[in-house]
């Protein structure tokens, strides 16, 4: 049986499966004869929580999803369910003294992770600040700058995405446990369990989550067919999504797409548990800081400066 819905403000004894079954039965009953209402509820809506499924059950679910996605997008889409590797906890570093605000990281992330082009969904926001102003005020920063050339004199830039918190408030806010922190530190989302309530978006202090208001629009020739169940597989209308450190790449031993795309080498990535990794070296030897540390979210995303440039 599925676990009970947490943080239920009404105290109702519900679980996701019971909730969806009741809701969908009501919808079906209004359009179909009552005796056929249960036929409306497909396997997808009765699917177990990902962490409760056996390997064989996961394999069957992925087989179904691959068929659905291939029919929907008219291309063969492969979905992985690779699990965290022992002894690995991912961390990210970003050198603000190097970032030039070119947004190539954004473009690479959109392509790699099958984000909607129209309406636009982007997991990375590059914020522009004037030097000398109160730049930590993320909510009032400038996202939509469009100069002819970057970097601009008198400005600096701060890319922001999911901070992969060790103590993520979004996970606590989710009423269906559709989002959780995996063993390698990546905060993931199961789109088949997300009910689109957006509580996680309200809970996130970094504005890192995105909601699909419409069916995602992805050009067929730009669709990435190598996907992960908890990452970049094509999403549905009405679900929340966000950065997953390119889970389909990093669990296969590769760098995130944004790291490879950065033309100035401002982005760093590695295993926080490996004392010889680059990310550990940066944390131990550079002046690093994390966003909104006073909130006790414990981000695994570190910002730092390595040049004499001062904001």
NORPE-V769933 format. One line per field, one symbol per residue. ss: DSSP state (H for helix, E for strand, L for the rest). phi: phi as a letter, one per 20 degrees, with the letter a starting at -180 (. if undefined). Layout:
# NORPE-V769933
ss->???
phi->???
This chain:
# NORPE-V769933
ss->LLLELLLLLLLLLLEHHHHHHHHHHHHHHHHLLHHHHHHHLLHHHHLLLHHHLLHHHHHHHHHHHHHHHHHHHLLLLEEELLLLLLLLLEEEEEELLLLLLLLHHHHHHHHHLLLLLLLLLLLLEEEEEELLLLLLLHHHLELLLLLLLLLLLLEEEEEELLLLLLLLHHHHHLLLLLEEELLLLLEEELLLLLLLLLHHHHHLLLLLLEELLLLLLLLHHHLLLEEELLLLLLLLLLLEELLLLLHHHHLLLLLLHHHHHLLLLLEEEEELLLLLLHHHHHHHHLEEELLLHHHLLLLLEEEEELLLLLL
phi->.ffffelefemfeccgffffffffffffffdcggfdffffeegfedfffgfeffgfffffffgfffffffffdmbfdddecgdgegmccfcccceffdgdmfmfffffffffdlefebffccedddedcefneffffffdfdedfbffccfefncbccfcbgelffcfffffeffdlfcbeefenfedceffdfdmfmgffffffdledcdefbggdcggfdfeeeccgecefgedfncebafcllgfeffdndegffffeffdmfdcbrefeefefffffffecdeebcflffemelfdcddaccdefce
